[in-house]
Amino acid sequence: MLEGLVIWPKLFRRIVPYLASGFPDFDSFDSWLRADPVHRDDELFLSERLERGNMHDVVRGVGHQIQLTVWPEDFIISPDPPAGGGGTGPGQVAVGVVLIVAALPDPAGVDRGHELVTLLNTTAASIDLTGWGLVDAAGGRQELSGPITGGGVVQVTASGALQLGNQGDTVVLVDPSGASIDQVTYKADRVVRAVPSVLAAEATVGDSAPPPV
């Protein structure tokens, strides 16, 4: 019985109508998802691979077993498009659509003016970062401006009050309303002195395979 399992809620909401359609097992689940990319095969962003995908890329169903092949915290479901179409503007940006994917808190040589934070736009649409900001654990803030193209990456040089601590820190990306869009925390043991082309701080992620659901 599905009620007796621990299932990722989004997957549960796909399984119920699938089984209600009369399918006796999960052998056809992949093709069933792909048949409706809007309401079934959700678009998502795979943060470990830094690439876009769909629901069918993270689910495997065979016989009477179904399994998530990627941990839910390692991908982000894209928000539904706004009613009536249109782009994404201030106040319409969902959590996780722009990610902090790298930080360089301890560059070779002088830190100031060489610390970097790398942002990634996980959507297909350009997003205006005017009014956005990066905030460190001490409350230091750096204002952002300009567009980040769909699927594009922007490197921000830390300046002003924003300082990336070499002994660990938290960096928060906020939108014009002050809402947190993404947040990363790194510890001292994750910081290495490096040139800007090297990822010098990263979040700790699990390295075990997801269990069946």
Backbone as CSV, one residue per row, in Angstrom:
resi,resn,N_x,N_y,N_z,CA_x,CA_y,CA_z,C_x,C_y,C_z
1,MET,0.848,-1.200,0.000,0.000,0.000,0.000,0.880,1.244,0.000
2,LEU,0.528,2.207,-0.855,1.303,3.439,-0.919,1.302,4.182,0.407
3,GLU,0.180,4.085,1.150,0.082,4.818,2.411,1.115,4.351,3.428
4,GLY,1.651,3.142,3.242,2.599,2.605,4.193,4.046,2.910,3.858
5,LEU,4.300,3.681,2.789,5.654,3.984,2.363,6.005,5.435,2.645
6,VAL,7.307,5.688,2.751,7.800,7.062,2.831,8.179,7.472,1.417
7,ILE,7.402,8.379,0.850,7.579,8.747,-0.554,7.716,10.258,-0.680
8,TRP,8.643,10.686,-1.539,8.753,12.095,-1.865,7.391,12.577,-2.370
9,PRO,6.821,13.636,-1.780,5.442,14.040,-2.096,5.176,14.263,-3.587
10,LYS,6.119,14.892,-4.293,5.902,15.145,-5.718,5.766,13.833,-6.483
11,LEU,6.589,12.843,-6.134,6.504,11.547,-6.794,5.193,10.855,-6.449
12,PHE,4.771,10.955,-5.190,3.501,10.363,-4.775,2.351,10.905,-5.621
13,ARG,2.401,12.231,-5.890,1.322,12.847,-6.674,1.354,12.428,-8.137
14,ARG,2.454,11.856,-8.588,2.503,11.305,-9.947,2.066,9.835,-9.947
15,ILE,2.442,9.101,-8.901,2.126,7.672,-8.848,0.625,7.428,-8.756
16,VAL,-0.074,8.230,-7.941,-1.505,7.997,-7.715,-2.304,8.028,-9.020
17,PRO,-2.217,9.080,-9.862,-2.983,9.060,-11.109,-2.483,8.003,-12.090
18,TYR,-1.194,7.680,-12.026,-0.664,6.636,-12.902,-1.337,5.303,-12.610
19,LEU,-1.359,4.903,-11.344,-1.994,3.642,-10.981,-3.498,3.690,-11.196
20,ALA,-4.093,4.884,-10.972,-5.536,5.019,-11.172,-5.920,4.850,-12.637
21,SER,-4.938,5.029,-13.533,-5.218,4.858,-14.966,-5.255,3.401,-15.371
22,GLY,-4.954,2.483,-14.433,-5.070,1.055,-14.709,-3.771,0.334,-14.976
23,PHE,-2.647,1.018,-14.858,-1.366,0.348,-15.086,-1.098,-0.646,-13.950
24,PRO,-0.717,-1.892,-14.277,-0.519,-2.911,-13.242,0.855,-2.849,-12.571
25,ASP,1.813,-2.157,-13.191,3.164,-2.060,-12.633,3.777,-0.749,-13.109
26,PHE,5.092,-0.584,-12.852,5.752,0.678,-13.191,6.557,0.611,-14.485
27,ASP,6.359,-0.444,-15.274,7.122,-0.580,-16.512,6.828,0.553,-17.509
28,SER,5.650,1.138,-17.446,5.270,2.197,-18.387,5.341,3.592,-17.764
29,PHE,5.878,3.681,-16.549,5.872,4.965,-15.833,6.701,6.021,-16.565
30,ASP,7.855,5.627,-17.098,8.714,6.580,-17.796,8.000,7.196,-18.999
31,SER,7.405,6.355,-19.839,6.711,6.868,-21.022,5.474,7.669,-20.635
32,TRP,4.818,7.285,-19.533,3.648,8.029,-19.056,4.051,9.438,-18.634
33,LEU,5.178,9.569,-17.935,5.670,10.890,-17.561,5.976,11.728,-18.788
34,ARG,6.727,11.168,-19.714,7.175,11.912,-20.894,6.020,12.364,-21.781
35,ALA,4.888,11.681,-21.690,3.745,12.022,-22.543,3.135,13.371,-22.194
36,ASP,3.403,13.898,-21.002,2.844,15.186,-20.584,3.918,15.986,-19.846
37,PRO,4.750,16.745,-20.597,5.846,17.486,-19.968,5.399,18.657,-19.105
38,VAL,4.144,19.039,-19.204,3.650,20.172,-18.419,3.130,19.727,-17.061
39,HIS,2.299,18.685,-17.042,1.625,18.288,-15.809,2.210,17.037,-15.151
40,ARG,3.110,16.340,-15.840,3.673,15.119,-15.255,5.202,15.176,-15.181
41,ASP,5.828,15.399,-16.341,7.286,15.317,-16.433,7.920,16.667,-16.110
42,ASP,7.808,17.063,-14.825,8.239,18.397,-14.404,9.668,18.709,-14.827
43,GLU,9.885,19.965,-15.260,11.240,20.419,-15.544,11.961,20.636,-14.219
44,LEU,13.233,20.294,-14.172,13.999,20.467,-12.938,15.445,20.804,-13.273
45,PHE,16.186,21.205,-12.242,17.605,21.523,-12.408,18.409,20.620,-11.493
46,LEU,19.364,19.897,-12.076,20.212,18.972,-11.328,21.443,19.737,-10.844
47,SER,21.454,20.064,-9.543,22.495,20.942,-9.008,23.877,20.292,-9.005
48,GLU,23.964,18.981,-8.866,25.265,18.315,-8.880,25.892,18.354,-10.273
49,ARG,25.057,18.221,-11.312,25.561,18.197,-12.686,25.536,19.571,-13.347
50,LEU,24.868,20.532,-12.688,24.680,21.879,-13.254,24.042,21.798,-14.631
51,GLU,22.946,21.019,-14.722,22.239,20.906,-15.983,20.743,20.721,-15.743
52,ARG,19.962,21.061,-16.772,18.514,20.900,-16.676,18.123,19.466,-16.997
53,GLY,16.962,19.083,-16.485,16.442,17.765,-16.764,14.946,17.756,-16.554
54,ASN,14.396,16.565,-16.426,12.966,16.400,-16.181,12.756,15.297,-15.154
55,MET,11.516,15.170,-14.715,11.189,14.173,-13.702,11.690,12.783,-14.092
56,HIS,11.561,12.428,-15.382,11.964,11.078,-15.792,13.462,10.834,-15.614
57,ASP,14.256,11.909,-15.472,15.698,11.758,-15.286,16.075,11.347,-13.867
58,VAL,15.141,11.468,-12.917,15.476,11.180,-11.513,14.617,10.060,-10.930
59,VAL,13.829,9.406,-11.779,12.943,8.330,-11.316,13.150,7.102,-12.199
60,ARG,13.216,5.927,-11.578,13.296,4.686,-12.338,12.258,3.715,-11.804
61,GLY,11.396,3.227,-12.691,10.375,2.273,-12.297,10.479,0.992,-13.106
62,VAL,10.534,-0.141,-12.433,10.600,-1.445,-13.085,9.737,-2.411,-12.292
63,GLY,8.823,-3.065,-12.982,7.970,-4.025,-12.288,7.165,-3.351,-11.195
64,HIS,7.263,-3.877,-9.988,6.526,-3.312,-8.860,7.406,-2.441,-7.958
65,GLN,8.561,-2.028,-8.481,9.464,-1.172,-7.713,9.655,0.165,-8.422
66,ILE,9.738,1.225,-7.630,10.024,2.548,-8.171,11.044,3.208,-7.261
67,GLN,11.970,3.934,-7.850,13.098,4.464,-7.092,13.483,5.844,-7.594
68,LEU,13.790,6.732,-6.644,14.428,8.003,-6.986,15.907,7.709,-7.186
69,THR,16.487,8.145,-8.299,17.897,7.905,-8.570,18.772,9.071,-8.115
70,VAL,18.155,10.163,-7.688,18.871,11.338,-7.194,18.157,11.813,-5.937
71,TRP,18.916,12.196,-4.911,18.288,12.724,-3.704,17.494,13.982,-4.025
72,PRO,16.310,14.171,-3.424,15.501,15.368,-3.699,16.235,16.670,-3.432
73,GLU,17.169,16.690,-2.463,17.892,17.928,-2.176,18.941,18.248,-3.236
74,ASP,19.174,17.323,-4.179,20.168,17.549,-5.221,19.558,17.995,-6.540
75,PHE,18.267,18.291,-6.540,17.671,18.899,-7.733,16.560,19.846,-7.313
76,ILE,16.235,20.757,-8.204,15.249,21.801,-7.928,14.165,21.735,-8.989
77,ILE,12.920,21.602,-8.551,11.794,21.608,-9.474,11.544,23.034,-9.957
78,SER,11.487,23.231,-11.256,11.238,24.561,-11.794,9.825,25.004,-11.450
79,PRO,9.640,26.282,-11.105,8.294,26.769,-10.805,7.424,26.765,-12.044
80,ASP,6.120,26.613,-11.852,5.203,26.692,-12.981,5.255,28.082,-13.586
81,PRO,5.103,28.212,-14.908,5.120,29.538,-15.522,3.955,30.374,-15.016
82,PRO,4.125,31.714,-14.922,3.031,32.560,-14.452,1.838,32.486,-15.371
83,ALA,0.647,32.600,-14.799,-0.578,32.548,-15.597,-0.560,33.637,-16.645
84,GLY,-0.913,33.270,-17.882,-0.946,34.248,-18.960,0.395,34.485,-19.602
85,GLY,1.442,33.703,-19.183,2.758,33.861,-19.778,3.479,35.047,-19.191
86,GLY,4.480,35.505,-19.919,5.248,36.658,-19.468,6.523,36.217,-18.788
87,GLY,7.424,37.168,-18.568,8.721,36.877,-18.000,8.687,36.882,-16.495
88,THR,9.874,36.735,-15.940,10.027,36.730,-14.495,10.585,38.068,-14.062
89,GLY,9.866,38.792,-13.262,10.297,40.108,-12.817,10.411,40.144,-11.321
90,PRO,10.715,41.323,-10.755,10.826,41.459,-9.305,9.563,40.985,-8.605
91,GLY,9.745,40.220,-7.535,8.599,39.733,-6.776,8.016,38.443,-7.319
92,GLN,8.518,37.980,-8.508,8.003,36.759,-9.106,9.024,35.632,-9.100
93,VAL,10.174,35.869,-8.524,11.245,34.879,-8.542,11.069,33.892,-7.401
94,ALA,11.122,32.601,-7.736,10.943,31.564,-6.725,12.280,31.193,-6.104
95,VAL,12.225,30.643,-4.906,13.426,30.189,-4.209,14.163,29.175,-5.087
96,GLY,15.471,29.354,-5.226,16.291,28.392,-5.943,16.427,28.619,-7.428
97,VAL,15.763,29.625,-8.010,15.905,29.823,-9.452,17.264,30.419,-9.806
98,VAL,17.873,31.118,-8.854,19.267,31.544,-8.990,20.027,30.921,-7.822
99,LEU,21.118,30.226,-8.115,21.856,29.494,-7.097,23.253,30.062,-6.915
100,ILE,23.746,29.979,-5.682,25.157,30.221,-5.407,25.861,28.885,-5.608
101,VAL,26.653,28.758,-6.666,27.240,27.458,-6.995,28.720,27.364,-6.628
102,ALA,29.361,28.482,-6.316,30.767,28.439,-5.926,31.127,29.713,-5.182
103,ALA,32.167,29.608,-4.343,32.688,30.776,-3.649,34.198,30.636,-3.536
104,LEU,34.903,31.735,-3.665,36.358,31.759,-3.511,36.687,32.723,-2.384
105,PRO,36.710,32.240,-1.127,36.950,33.123,0.014,38.421,33.394,0.291
106,ASP,39.321,32.550,-0.242,40.732,32.683,0.089,41.594,32.578,-1.169
107,PRO,41.526,33.589,-2.036,42.322,33.550,-3.266,43.804,33.692,-2.983
108,ALA,44.629,33.275,-3.925,46.078,33.452,-3.779,46.384,34.944,-3.727
109,GLY,47.258,35.328,-2.807,47.585,36.736,-2.683,46.612,37.450,-1.766
110,VAL,46.341,38.704,-2.090,45.456,39.536,-1.280,44.006,39.112,-1.484
111,ASP,43.260,38.934,-0.372,41.863,38.522,-0.471,40.992,39.624,-1.046
112,ARG,41.129,40.841,-0.490,40.210,41.922,-0.835,40.295,42.255,-2.313
113,GLY,39.125,42.258,-2.954,39.058,42.556,-4.375,39.234,41.346,-5.258
114,HIS,39.504,40.182,-4.650,39.688,38.957,-5.430,38.780,37.818,-4.968
115,GLU,38.052,38.021,-3.871,37.077,37.018,-3.433,35.919,36.992,-4.426
116,LEU,35.450,35.801,-4.748,34.414,35.652,-5.767,33.240,34.820,-5.263
117,VAL,32.047,35.165,-5.752,30.849,34.346,-5.565,30.263,34.115,-6.951
118,THR,29.983,32.858,-7.274,29.463,32.516,-8.599,27.978,32.177,-8.515
119,LEU,27.193,32.838,-9.350,25.745,32.644,-9.386,25.357,31.957,-10.691
120,LEU,24.335,31.107,-10.615,23.825,30.391,-11.784,22.331,30.593,-11.897
121,ASN,21.878,31.013,-13.073,20.448,31.134,-13.364,19.962,29.781,-13.865
122,THR,19.102,29.106,-13.112,18.651,27.759,-13.478,17.464,27.776,-14.430
123,THR,16.970,28.951,-14.792,15.825,29.043,-15.685,16.276,29.370,-17.102
124,ALA,15.327,29.325,-18.042,15.624,29.657,-19.434,15.479,31.152,-19.704
125,ALA,14.938,31.891,-18.754,14.677,33.318,-18.949,15.743,34.170,-18.259
126,SER,16.014,35.335,-18.849,16.935,36.278,-18.226,16.294,36.877,-16.967
127,ILE,17.093,37.087,-15.929,16.606,37.650,-14.677,17.425,38.893,-14.348
128,ASP,16.744,39.998,-14.084,17.411,41.242,-13.719,17.768,41.207,-12.235
129,LEU,19.051,41.327,-11.933,19.514,41.255,-10.546,19.555,42.622,-9.860
130,THR,19.057,43.649,-10.531,19.029,44.972,-9.917,18.191,44.948,-8.635
131,GLY,18.767,45.415,-7.538,18.080,45.402,-6.249,18.341,44.155,-5.438
132,TRP,18.956,43.146,-6.058,19.316,41.931,-5.330,20.574,42.190,-4.509
133,GLY,20.903,41.271,-3.612,22.100,41.452,-2.813,22.668,40.145,-2.322
134,LEU,23.946,40.160,-1.979,24.624,39.059,-1.305,24.934,39.515,0.115
135,VAL,24.590,38.688,1.091,24.746,39.058,2.494,25.555,37.975,3.203
136,ASP,26.569,38.401,3.984,27.360,37.421,4.729,26.813,37.253,6.143
137,ALA,27.435,36.353,6.925,26.924,36.029,8.255,26.976,37.217,9.204
138,ALA,27.884,38.165,8.939,27.998,39.344,9.807,27.046,40.452,9.407
139,GLY,26.276,40.222,8.354,25.323,41.234,7.895,25.859,42.137,6.814
140,GLY,27.124,41.940,6.417,27.677,42.734,5.324,26.962,42.422,4.019
141,ARG,26.612,43.465,3.281,25.803,43.280,2.075,26.473,43.920,0.869
142,GLN,26.357,43.228,-0.259,26.804,43.789,-1.527,25.627,43.835,-2.485
143,GLU,25.370,44.997,-3.046,24.278,45.157,-3.989,24.672,44.571,-5.345
144,LEU,23.691,43.992,-6.029,23.901,43.438,-7.361,23.118,44.258,-8.386
145,SER,23.489,44.119,-9.631,22.764,44.811,-10.696,23.023,44.106,-12.018
146,GLY,22.199,44.416,-12.987,22.378,43.848,-14.315,21.706,42.498,-14.471
147,PRO,21.593,42.036,-15.706,20.900,40.765,-15.973,21.824,39.560,-15.858
148,ILE,21.219,38.421,-15.573,21.897,37.139,-15.693,21.063,36.325,-16.667
149,THR,21.649,35.944,-17.777,20.914,35.302,-18.851,20.423,33.918,-18.451
150,GLY,19.414,33.427,-19.158,18.893,32.098,-18.881,19.974,31.051,-19.017
151,GLY,20.170,30.247,-17.967,21.220,29.234,-17.965,22.612,29.800,-17.792
152,GLY,22.699,31.129,-17.581,23.994,31.789,-17.514,24.610,31.792,-16.130
153,VAL,25.901,32.078,-16.096,26.674,32.153,-14.862,27.285,33.543,-14.747
154,VAL,27.251,34.103,-13.550,27.851,35.404,-13.272,28.778,35.272,-12.073
155,GLN,29.988,35.790,-12.200,30.917,35.843,-11.071,30.893,37.238,-10.474
156,VAL,30.648,37.292,-9.181,30.571,38.563,-8.462,31.823,38.709,-7.606
157,THR,32.536,39.813,-7.775,33.699,40.092,-6.934,33.228,40.751,-5.645
158,ALA,33.555,40.141,-4.516,33.117,40.673,-3.225,33.752,42.042,-2.987
159,SER,32.916,42.991,-2.618,33.400,44.345,-2.341,32.465,44.977,-1.315
160,GLY,32.763,46.201,-0.933,31.923,46.876,0.051,31.959,46.150,1.376
161,ALA,30.779,45.966,1.975,30.707,45.354,3.303,30.771,43.837,3.269
162,LEU,30.584,43.250,2.090,30.587,41.787,1.984,32.007,41.260,2.086
163,GLN,32.252,40.345,3.028,33.550,39.712,3.183,33.348,38.216,3.410
164,LEU,34.088,37.399,2.668,33.988,35.945,2.799,35.039,35.469,3.794
165,GLY,34.587,34.972,4.936,35.504,34.549,5.989,36.291,33.306,5.616
166,ASN,37.599,33.326,5.847,38.433,32.165,5.555,38.221,31.023,6.539
167,GLN,37.636,31.321,7.709,37.374,30.300,8.715,35.943,29.775,8.654
168,GLY,35.292,30.029,7.521,33.911,29.607,7.353,32.987,30.809,7.353
169,ASP,31.863,30.675,6.684,30.927,31.791,6.588,29.623,31.279,5.988
170,THR,28.630,32.151,5.985,27.356,31.894,5.302,27.111,33.038,4.331
171,VAL,26.712,32.704,3.132,26.398,33.714,2.123,24.960,33.490,1.674
172,VAL,24.173,34.565,1.716,22.759,34.485,1.359,22.497,35.385,0.150
173,LEU,21.787,34.859,-0.822,21.346,35.647,-1.973,19.911,36.082,-1.724
174,VAL,19.666,37.385,-1.739,18.321,37.902,-1.473,17.819,38.701,-2.665
175,ASP,16.495,38.686,-2.860,15.891,39.442,-3.956,15.539,40.851,-3.469
176,PRO,14.970,41.694,-4.340,14.682,43.078,-3.937,13.755,43.219,-2.733
177,SER,12.933,42.205,-2.480,12.028,42.272,-1.335,12.707,41.824,-0.037
178,GLY,13.940,41.323,-0.149,14.656,40.815,1.015,14.473,39.329,1.245
179,ALA,13.688,38.676,0.385,13.462,37.235,0.527,14.715,36.462,0.132
180,SER,15.010,35.401,0.868,16.171,34.565,0.581,15.880,33.654,-0.610
181,ILE,16.721,33.732,-1.637,16.571,32.901,-2.831,17.473,31.681,-2.760
182,ASP,18.672,31.865,-2.198,19.575,30.733,-1.983,20.532,31.079,-0.849
183,GLN,21.080,30.050,-0.228,21.996,30.233,0.893,22.996,29.098,0.925
184,VAL,24.255,29.420,1.136,25.280,28.387,1.294,26.093,28.680,2.550
185,THR,26.516,27.618,3.209,27.374,27.726,4.380,28.582,26.827,4.157
186,TYR,29.767,27.349,4.425,30.971,26.534,4.315,31.767,26.649,5.609
187,LYS,32.555,25.610,5.892,33.370,25.566,7.104,34.836,25.744,6.749
188,ALA,35.649,25.976,7.768,37.071,26.234,7.549,37.753,25.086,6.817
189,ASP,37.339,23.834,7.094,38.009,22.691,6.471,37.641,22.525,5.004
190,ARG,36.699,23.365,4.513,36.335,23.328,3.100,36.991,24.463,2.327
191,VAL,37.815,25.257,3.004,38.456,26.401,2.360,39.904,26.066,2.042
192,VAL,40.301,26.282,0.780,41.691,26.105,0.378,42.131,27.356,-0.354
193,ARG,43.410,27.707,-0.204,43.922,28.862,-0.940,44.017,28.471,-2.407
194,ALA,43.441,29.281,-3.284,43.347,28.883,-4.681,43.314,30.086,-5.586
195,VAL,43.583,29.837,-6.862,43.426,30.872,-7.876,41.958,30.932,-8.242
196,PRO,41.464,32.035,-8.827,40.035,32.192,-9.083,39.398,31.127,-9.952
197,SER,40.174,30.394,-10.744,39.577,29.382,-11.619,39.227,28.104,-10.877
198,VAL,39.607,28.023,-9.587,39.375,26.809,-8.800,38.239,27.028,-7.823
199,LEU,37.360,26.063,-7.715,36.308,26.106,-6.703,36.959,25.959,-5.332
200,ALA,36.873,27.014,-4.508,37.615,27.019,-3.252,36.756,26.818,-2.030
201,ALA,35.472,26.755,-2.171,34.597,26.452,-1.044,33.358,25.785,-1.587
202,GLU,32.928,24.716,-0.961,31.757,24.016,-1.454,30.986,23.433,-0.288
203,ALA,29.701,23.232,-0.506,28.868,22.633,0.533,29.160,21.145,0.620
204,THR,28.985,20.582,1.791,29.141,19.153,1.968,27.853,18.464,1.560
205,VAL,27.960,17.469,0.668,26.766,16.764,0.203,26.934,15.293,0.491
206,GLY,25.804,14.585,0.573,25.847,13.158,0.799,26.388,12.430,-0.421
207,ASP,27.086,11.313,-0.211,27.659,10.593,-1.314,27.119,9.171,-1.438
208,SER,26.020,8.897,-0.743,25.421,7.568,-0.851,24.250,7.617,-1.808
209,ALA,23.902,6.486,-2.368,22.809,6.427,-3.335,21.472,6.500,-2.624
210,PRO,20.481,7.139,-3.278,19.148,7.219,-2.665,18.532,5.836,-2.530
211,PRO,17.769,5.635,-1.487,17.125,4.336,-1.296,15.870,4.237,-2.132
212,PRO,15.349,3.035,-2.377,14.053,2.888,-3.059,12.974,3.551,-2.247
213,VAL,11.922,4.022,-2.925,10.787,4.629,-2.223,9.534,3.815,-2.471
